[in-house]
Amino acid sequence: MGAIPPLQGKLVAGDAGRFSDLDARAVTGDQLTPHHMPQAAAKFTTREEGGALALPHEEHVLTRTYGARGRAVARAEAGLPFRQV
């Protein structure tokens, strides 16, 4: 079984995949943001290879790891296994 090819075309809310694949499809001004899951600061993968979900910007700012909140979450979850994070 081979790797799943990335989606093509314009980024749509709910698209999931590697952060770099989603980011490459983002269009300036579309108000969509690839959101790392788990956050890139957890360093389970590289920023580019990490899993992400495309969210509308107004939903992205509500996530527990958005902006400065992400630093606090990274400190609190340091050393926890991937599945727990």
HELIX and SHEET records of a PDB file:
HELIX    1   1 PHE A   19  ARG A   25  1                                   7    
HELIX    2   2 ALA A   40  ALA A   42  5                                   3    
HELIX    3   3 HIS A   57  HIS A   60  1                                   4    
HELIX    4   4 ARG A   69  GLU A   77  1                                   9    
SHEET    1   A 3 ALA A  16  ARG A  18  0                                        
SHEET    2   A 3 GLY A  51  PRO A  56 -1                                        
SHEET    3   A 3 LEU A  32  HIS A  36 -1                                        
END                                                                             
